[in-house]
Amino acid sequence: MTGRCAVVAVCAAGTPLGRDGAYDVVVRIGDPASAHDLDPYAESDDPDEAAALLAEALVGDVAAVGTQSAATALAQLLGPYRAVHGRFPSLPVLRELLEGDPGSLAALRAGLAADDRHAVMRRELDARMRQAGGAADAGPALADRLALLDRPVFTDFFGGGHAGAGAGARPFSLRAVAHHPLRVRIDLPERGHEEASRIITRLVLAQFHALVRDTRRPHFACLVLDDAIGAVTPESVRRIGRLRSQNAGVVLALRSVADVPEALHGPLLGAVGCRMALSGVTTWDGSRFAHAWGTEWVETKEVAKHTVFADQPMTRAIHALRKLVTGRAVTTDAVTTKQVERERWSASQLAHEVPPGHAVLSLTGVSGEHAPPLLVDLRG
């Protein structure tokens, strides 16, 4: 796969996914010694695209806030800011704008008023200011989520790829993966920033989906999420199903199916082509896999024993003697063969019959060929 595949692995800091030298780029978010920073806008120059990526990352898992309304609120700020400053704002500045900071909004409004070419962007900003504070305003929810990334540990990160944003770290854009077969590892913050880590994971997943749409890419692109809790949203599930035709794929590792909203259990298992149930799953999780893998027709044989009743006196005497000696009546076997429909792997089998170090795996190729679920040994 060397030179033919781009791999992006997202994991918690300290996860044994290979030494640093095995990767072309290692981004350690929250580590001051990190040589690279992560561009939250993925080098995008389109306010609508950048807003959609951030909206999915910030509130994609919040059912009460629609991602479309959140993207609109973000675009109404990103567009005007870029028109004035030539770049998108850093996340702390964006948080101030979403919170409706009078000084920040007034300065942005003044910058737009100084140039007649920004009339459209002035209308965008005015619309945002009118909507701020309304019952359906997504701004407060977005600002609350951005506050999780506006922490001292992230001061030198998420600079938006412009000079002066960090402390010497080179901004890395996931867009590079679409052009070069790079090996990238993104280390998430250490303990104490679980919710921030989930936001970053959703951001990387959203950027990956947006950047692999160009099917002219000669190499395969793969994203591996070591912990996909919080990354599975209605929008991400819809996009996962399209990756097969885009010469790309994603690996989602979940500790339990319960980590995914119940409404997405069926769509998620239906969208992915390959499924793996590791040893130790519960019967509850196993039932989801059993349902996804379906049933198959198997041939069964049923043997029934029927007592033989003799008509002739001599035969009856022999049968009586045989019963006296063996203690059992004389019987004959009746064999019935029939086709029955059974689960390929039942929930009970997945929970209790998969040995440690093994997994039940089903595979599907991009051309549609598929292999039924098989027990595989992962220790070799």
C-alpha positions in Angstrom: 0.0 0.0 0.0 3.0 2.3 0.1 2.4 5.3 -2.1 -1.1 4.1 -2.9 -3.0 4.8 0.3 -3.3 7.8 2.6 -4.1 7.0 6.3 -5.2 9.3 9.0 -5.4 7.8 12.5 -7.1 9.6 15.3 -6.4 8.3 18.8 -5.9 9.4 22.4 -2.4 10.4 23.4 -0.3 7.4 24.3 -2.3 4.9 22.3 0.2 2.3 20.8 -0.5 2.9 17.1 3.1 2.8 16.0 6.2 4.9 16.6 6.3 8.5 15.5 8.8 7.7 12.8 6.3 5.6 11.0 4.2 8.6 10.2 4.8 11.5 7.9 2.9 14.0 10.1 2.1 13.7 13.9 -0.3 16.3 15.4 -0.3 16.3 19.2 -3.2 18.6 20.1 -2.7 20.2 23.5 1.0 19.3 23.6 3.3 22.4 23.4 6.0 20.3 21.9 3.9 19.4 18.9 5.5 20.2 15.5 2.1 20.6 13.8 -1.2 22.4 14.4 -4.5 21.3 13.0 -6.3 23.8 10.7 -9.9 23.8 11.8 -10.9 25.2 8.4 -8.9 22.7 6.3 -7.5 25.5 4.1 -11.0 26.3 2.8 -11.6 29.7 1.4 -15.4 29.2 1.1 -17.3 30.5 4.2 -20.2 28.2 3.6 -18.0 25.1 3.4 -16.0 26.1 6.5 -19.2 26.8 8.4 -20.7 23.4 7.5 -17.5 21.7 8.8 -17.5 23.6 12.1 -21.3 23.1 12.6 -21.0 19.4 12.2 -18.1 19.3 14.6 -19.7 21.5 17.3 -23.3 20.6 17.3 -23.6 17.6 15.0 -24.5 15.4 18.0 -27.1 17.9 19.5 -30.5 17.0 18.3 -32.0 20.2 19.6 -29.8 22.3 17.3 -30.0 21.8 13.6 -26.7 21.7 11.8 -28.2 23.7 8.9 -29.1 26.6 11.2 -25.8 26.3 13.0 -23.9 26.4 9.7 -25.9 29.5 8.6 -25.1 31.3 11.9 -21.4 30.5 11.4 -21.3 31.5 7.7 -22.9 34.9 8.6 -19.8 35.6 10.7 -17.0 33.8 8.8 -17.8 35.5 5.5 -17.7 39.1 6.8 -14.6 38.4 8.9 -12.7 36.9 5.9 -13.8 39.9 3.8 -12.2 42.3 6.2 -9.1 40.4 7.4 -8.4 38.1 4.4 -8.6 35.0 6.7 -11.0 33.2 9.0 -11.0 34.0 12.7 -9.2 32.0 15.3 -11.6 30.0 17.5 -11.4 32.4 20.5 -12.3 35.3 18.2 -15.2 33.3 16.6 -16.5 32.5 20.1 -16.6 36.2 21.0 -18.5 37.0 17.8 -21.0 34.2 18.5 -21.5 35.4 22.0 -22.4 38.8 20.6 -19.5 40.8 22.0 -20.4 44.4 21.2 -16.8 45.5 20.6 -15.9 42.6 18.3 -19.1 43.0 16.3 -18.7 46.8 16.1 -15.2 46.5 14.8 -16.2 44.0 12.2 -19.1 46.2 11.1 -16.9 49.2 10.8 -14.4 47.2 8.7 -17.2 46.2 6.3 -18.6 49.8 6.1 -15.2 51.1 5.0 -15.4 49.3 1.6 -18.5 49.4 -0.6 -17.5 46.0 -2.1 -18.6 44.4 1.2 -22.2 45.4 0.9 -23.3 41.7 0.7 -21.3 40.8 3.7 -22.7 43.7 5.7 -26.2 42.3 5.1 -24.9 38.9 6.3 -23.6 40.4 9.5 -26.7 42.5 10.0 -28.8 39.4 9.7 -26.7 37.6 12.3 -27.0 40.5 14.7 -30.8 40.6 14.3 -31.1 36.8 14.9 -28.8 36.9 18.0 -30.7 36.2 21.2 -33.7 34.7 19.5 -35.4 31.5 20.6 -34.1 29.6 17.6 -30.6 31.2 17.6 -27.9 28.6 17.4 -25.2 31.0 18.5 -25.2 30.3 22.2 -25.0 26.5 21.7 -22.1 27.1 19.2 -20.3 29.4 21.7 -20.7 26.9 24.5 -19.1 24.2 22.5 -16.3 26.5 21.3 -15.6 27.3 24.9 -14.4 23.7 25.3 -11.7 24.4 22.7 -10.9 27.9 24.1 -8.9 26.6 27.0 -5.3 27.4 28.0 -4.1 23.9 26.9 -5.3 24.8 23.3 -3.9 28.3 23.2 -1.3 27.5 20.6 -3.7 25.3 18.5 -6.5 25.8 16.0 -5.0 29.0 14.6 -6.8 28.7 11.3 -3.6 28.3 9.4 -2.5 32.0 9.6 0.7 33.4 10.9 0.9 34.2 14.6 -1.7 31.7 15.6 0.5 29.3 17.4 3.9 29.1 19.0 5.9 27.9 16.0 3.8 24.9 15.2 3.3 24.4 11.5 -0.4 24.3 10.5 -1.5 21.0 9.0 -4.5 20.8 6.8 -6.3 17.5 6.2 -6.6 18.7 2.6 -3.1 17.4 2.0 -4.3 13.9 2.4 -6.5 14.4 -0.7 -3.4 15.2 -2.8 -0.7 13.0 -1.3 -0.6 9.5 0.2 0.4 10.7 3.6 0.5 8.8 6.9 -0.9 11.0 9.6 -1.6 10.5 13.3 -3.6 13.0 15.3 -3.2 12.6 19.1 -6.2 13.9 21.0 -5.8 15.7 24.4 -5.1 13.7 27.5 -7.5 13.1 30.3 -9.8 15.9 31.4 -10.8 17.0 27.9 -13.2 14.2 26.8 -15.8 16.4 25.3 -13.2 18.5 23.4 -11.7 15.3 22.0 -15.1 14.3 20.7 -15.5 17.7 19.0 -12.1 17.3 17.4 -12.9 13.8 16.2 -16.1 15.0 14.6 -14.2 17.9 13.0 -11.7 15.5 11.5 -14.4 13.2 10.2 -16.4 16.1 8.7 -13.2 17.4 7.0 -12.4 13.9 5.7 -15.8 13.5 4.2 -15.6 16.9 2.5 -12.1 16.4 1.1 -12.5 12.9 -0.5 -15.3 13.9 -2.8 -12.9 14.5 -5.6 -12.8 11.1 -7.2 -9.8 12.0 -9.4 -7.6 11.2 -6.5 -5.3 8.3 -7.6 -4.8 6.9 -4.1 -7.1 5.4 -1.5 -7.9 7.5 1.6 -8.6 5.9 4.9 -9.6 7.4 8.2 -9.2 5.4 11.4 -11.0 6.6 14.6 -9.7 4.6 17.6 -12.7 5.8 19.7 -15.7 6.9 17.6 -17.9 7.8 20.6 -19.7 11.0 19.7 -18.5 10.9 16.1 -21.6 9.0 14.8 -24.2 11.6 13.8 -27.1 11.5 11.3 -25.0 13.5 8.8 -21.8 11.3 9.2 -23.9 8.1 8.7 -25.3 9.5 5.5 -21.8 10.3 4.2 -20.3 7.0 5.2 -22.4 5.2 2.7 -21.0 7.4 -0.1 -17.3 6.7 0.7 -17.3 3.4 -1.3 -17.7 5.3 -4.6 -15.2 8.0 -3.6 -12.2 5.6 -3.2 -12.2 6.2 0.5 -13.1 4.4 3.7 -13.4 4.9 7.4 -12.8 2.6 10.4 -15.0 3.3 13.4 -14.0 1.6 16.7 -16.8 1.5 19.4 -16.7 0.0 22.8 -20.4 -0.7 22.6 -23.2 -0.1 20.2 -24.9 1.8 23.1 -22.4 4.6 22.5 -24.4 5.4 19.3 -27.8 7.1 19.5 -30.5 4.4 19.3 -32.0 5.9 16.2 -28.7 5.4 14.3 -28.1 1.8 15.2 -29.8 0.4 12.1 -28.6 3.1 9.6 -25.0 2.8 10.9 -24.8 -1.0 10.6 -26.5 -0.7 7.2 -24.1 2.0 5.9 -20.8 0.2 6.7 -19.6 -2.6 4.4 -17.5 -4.5 7.0 -18.6 -5.4 10.5 -16.5 -6.9 13.3 -17.8 -8.1 16.7 -14.9 -8.7 19.1 -14.8 -11.2 21.9 -16.6 -10.0 25.0 -19.6 -8.3 23.4 -22.9 -8.4 25.3 -25.9 -10.2 24.1 -27.6 -6.8 23.6 -24.8 -5.7 21.3 -24.7 -9.1 19.7 -28.4 -8.9 18.8 -27.7 -5.8 16.7 -25.0 -7.7 14.7 -27.1 -10.8 14.5 -29.9 -8.7 13.0 -27.5 -7.0 10.5 -26.0 -10.3 9.4 -29.4 -11.8 8.8 -30.3 -15.4 8.4 -29.4 -18.3 6.2 -31.1 -21.6 5.1 -29.6 -24.7 6.7 -30.5 -28.3 6.4 -31.5 -30.1 9.6 -32.3 -33.7 10.4 -34.8 -34.8 13.0 -34.8 -38.4 14.2 -38.0 -39.7 15.8 -38.2 -43.1 17.5 -41.5 -45.0 17.1 -42.4 -48.1 19.1 -42.9 -51.2 16.8 -46.2 -53.1 17.4 -46.0 -56.6 16.0 -49.0 -58.4 14.6 -47.7 -62.0 14.7 -47.6 -63.9 18.0 -44.1 -65.1 17.5 -42.9 -61.6 16.7 -44.6 -60.2 19.8 -42.9 -62.9 21.9 -39.5 -62.0 20.5 -40.1 -58.3 21.2 -41.2 -59.0 24.7 -38.1 -61.1 25.3 -35.9 -58.3 23.9 -37.6 -55.7 26.1 -37.1 -58.0 29.1 -33.4 -58.3 28.3 -32.6 -54.7 27.3 -35.2 -52.9 29.3 -36.3 -50.9 26.2 -39.1 -51.3 23.8 -38.4 -52.2 20.2 -38.4 -49.0 18.2 -37.7 -47.8 14.7 -36.1 -44.5 13.6 -37.9 -42.0 11.4 -35.6 -39.4 9.9 -37.0 -36.1 8.6 -34.8 -33.7 6.6 -35.9 -30.1 6.1 -34.7 -26.6 5.4 -34.9 -24.1 8.2 -34.0 -20.4 8.4 -31.5 -19.6 11.2 -29.4 -16.6 12.2 -25.8 -16.8 10.9 -24.6 -15.8 14.4 -27.0 -15.5 17.2 -26.6 -12.9 20.0 -25.9 -15.7 22.5 -23.2 -17.2 20.3 -21.5 -13.8 19.9 -21.6 -13.2 23.6 -20.5 -16.6 24.9 -18.9 -18.6 22.1 -16.2 -16.2 20.7 -12.9 -17.1 22.4 -10.5 -14.3 23.6 -8.3 -12.9 20.9 -10.9 -13.8 18.2 -13.7 -11.8 16.4 -16.5 -12.5 14.1 -15.9 -10.5 10.8 -17.9 -9.9 7.7 -16.4 -8.2 4.6 -17.9 -6.4 1.6 -15.8 -5.4 -1.5 -16.4 -2.1 -3.4 -17.7 -4.1 -6.3 -20.4 -5.8 -4.1 -18.8 -9.1 -3.4 -19.3 -10.1 0.3 -18.1 -12.8 2.7 -20.5 -14.1 5.4 -19.5 -13.5 9.0 -16.6 -15.8 10.0 -14.7 -16.5 13.2 -11.1 -15.1 12.8 -8.1 -15.4 15.0 -6.6 -11.9 15.6 -3.5 -13.2 17.5 -1.6 -14.2 14.4 
